[in-house]
């Protein structure tokens, strides 16, 4: 049997490492906005710590987030995608516009960077042609 570790109140990256080292797999990671709590802390998991399983399973994690929109200004779309993929936000509309910024660079985003939101909205980006 494989014991399931309790990852509650542990940073997401540490929890992923602990799960992987125990021959289990990390499942889906979902986020909950908790403004006054340190971001990326595990607050719940799909299988309780202390349980034992006979075969490797995926452990889903729910993690805290402060609700702040990441700053994508000045990034290229590939770099922005990496930032967004490592957050609970998603890519919204991508609009190419003539601007004074260098070609291919994000010069505007909505919602704006560092705004505190109560839900995870798609981030629309505006890229210089």
Secondary structure, 3 states (H helix, E strand, C coil): CEECCCCCCCEHHHHHHHHHHCCCEEEEEEEEECCCCCCCEEEEECCCCCCEECCCCEEEEEEEECCECCCCCCCEHHHHHHHHHCCCCEEEEEEEECCCCCCCEEEEEECCCCCECCCCCEEEEEEEC
